[in-house]
Amino acid sequence: MGLKYREDKHLEFLSTLSNEELDVLVKILTSTFTNDLDIEERYKKYYPNHKKYWNLIAADYQHFGEIHLLTFSEAVFYMKKF
Protein backbone atom coordinates (compact mmCIF):
# COMPACT_ATOMS: atom_id res chain seq x y z
CA MET A 1 0.00 0.00 0.00
CA GLY A 2 2.69 2.46 0.92
CA LEU A 3 2.49 3.46 4.55
CA LYS A 4 4.65 6.51 5.07
CA TYR A 5 5.94 7.40 8.49
CA ARG A 6 5.92 11.11 9.22
CA GLU A 7 8.67 11.93 11.69
CA ASP A 8 7.23 12.40 15.14
CA LYS A 9 9.42 12.86 18.20
CA HIS A 10 6.68 11.25 20.29
CA LEU A 11 6.87 8.00 18.32
CA GLU A 12 10.64 7.71 17.94
CA PHE A 13 10.80 5.62 21.12
CA LEU A 14 9.24 2.75 19.15
CA SER A 15 12.65 2.22 17.52
CA THR A 16 14.08 1.30 20.94
CA LEU A 17 11.46 -1.30 21.89
CA SER A 18 12.00 -5.03 21.75
CA ASN A 19 10.14 -7.30 19.35
CA GLU A 20 8.07 -8.55 22.26
CA GLU A 21 7.06 -5.01 23.23
CA LEU A 22 6.27 -4.05 19.64
CA ASP A 23 4.23 -7.23 19.23
CA VAL A 24 1.54 -5.86 21.55
CA LEU A 25 1.04 -2.82 19.31
CA VAL A 26 1.25 -4.88 16.11
CA LYS A 27 -1.51 -7.20 17.36
CA ILE A 28 -3.74 -4.25 18.18
CA LEU A 29 -3.14 -2.52 14.84
CA THR A 30 -3.57 -5.65 12.73
CA SER A 31 -6.88 -6.44 14.40
CA THR A 32 -8.53 -3.18 13.29
CA PHE A 33 -10.50 -2.45 10.14
CA THR A 34 -8.12 0.43 9.36
CA ASN A 35 -5.07 -1.85 9.29
CA ASP A 36 -2.66 -1.40 6.38
CA LEU A 37 0.37 -2.90 8.07
CA ASP A 38 -0.17 -6.53 7.11
CA ILE A 39 -0.19 -5.78 3.38
CA GLU A 40 3.23 -4.11 3.47
CA GLU A 41 6.08 -6.10 1.90
CA ARG A 42 8.53 -5.43 4.75
CA TYR A 43 5.95 -6.66 7.25
CA LYS A 44 5.47 -9.88 5.27
CA LYS A 45 9.22 -10.37 4.85
CA TYR A 46 10.35 -9.71 8.43
CA TYR A 47 7.38 -10.61 10.64
CA PRO A 48 7.76 -11.26 13.61
CA ASN A 49 11.03 -9.31 13.68
CA HIS A 50 9.14 -6.04 14.27
CA LYS A 51 12.28 -4.00 14.88
CA LYS A 52 13.01 -4.28 11.13
CA TYR A 53 9.88 -2.27 10.33
CA TRP A 54 9.15 -0.21 13.44
CA ASN A 55 8.59 2.86 11.24
CA LEU A 56 5.79 1.04 9.39
CA ILE A 57 4.23 0.23 12.76
CA ALA A 58 4.45 3.92 13.64
CA ALA A 59 3.00 4.90 10.24
CA ASP A 60 0.05 2.54 10.70
CA TYR A 61 -0.48 3.96 14.19
CA GLN A 62 -0.51 7.48 12.70
CA HIS A 63 -3.01 6.35 10.06
CA PHE A 64 -5.15 4.66 12.72
CA GLY A 65 -5.23 7.91 14.71
CA GLU A 66 -6.16 9.99 11.68
CA ILE A 67 -9.07 7.73 10.78
CA HIS A 68 -10.46 7.68 14.30
CA LEU A 69 -9.94 11.41 14.84
CA LEU A 70 -11.75 12.16 11.59
CA THR A 71 -14.62 9.86 12.56
CA PHE A 72 -14.83 11.45 16.02
CA SER A 73 -14.69 14.98 14.56
CA GLU A 74 -17.49 14.20 12.13
CA ALA A 75 -19.58 12.76 14.95
CA VAL A 76 -19.05 15.85 17.10
CA PHE A 77 -19.98 18.12 14.16
CA TYR A 78 -23.10 16.06 13.53
CA MET A 79 -24.13 16.19 17.21
CA LYS A 80 -23.57 19.96 17.40
CA LYS A 81 -25.66 20.51 14.28
CA PHE A 82 -28.67 18.77 15.80
N, C-alpha and C positions, 0 to 999 in steps of 0.2 A: 504494500500500500504506500509506504513512504512516510512513516512517522518521523517527524523532525523535532528534535529537542531544542527548545529555546533556552539559552543559558539562564539559569536561575540560581542565585547564590543560596537560596533556601532548599534547593534540591541536590546541590553538589555533594552533600553528605552521603547520598546513595552510592557514590563511587567507592566509599570506604567500608560498606557493609559486606558481610560474608554472604555466600550463596544461600545459606540457611535463613539468614535474616531477610534477604531479598525475596526468597521463596514465598514468604507470607504475603507480600505485596503483589507478587506475580499471580498467586492463586486468587486474590481478590479481583485484580484487574481482568484476568482471563475468564472470570465467571460473570462478567457484566455484559449487557447487550451492546455497550459502546466499545467493546474490546477490539483493538486492531493489532495488538501485540502478537498474537499467535499466527498471524499471516505473514509476519516479517521473516525474511530469509535468515537473518542472523539469529533470530529466536529459534527457528527450526534447526539451524546448524549446531548451535551451542547449548541448547536446553539440555540439562538443568544447570549449566555453568553460567548463571545469571550475571556474574561480574563481567563477562565478555560483552554484554549488551545492556549495562545498567542505564545508559542514556536512552535506549528505546523504552525501558521501563518508565523512566522519568517522562519521556514524551507521551507515552500512553496515559500516564497519570495526569499530565497537563491537559490532554484531550478529554479525559474523563471529567475533569473539573470544569472545562469549558462547556461541555454538553449539559452537565447538571446545573451549572450557574445560569445558562441560557434558559433552561426549562424552568428553574425557580423564578427567574426574572420575569418570564412570560406569565407565570402563574400569579405573581404579585401584581403585575400590570392588569391582568384580567380581573383579579379580586378588587382592585382599587376602582376600576371602571364601573363595576356593578356594586 
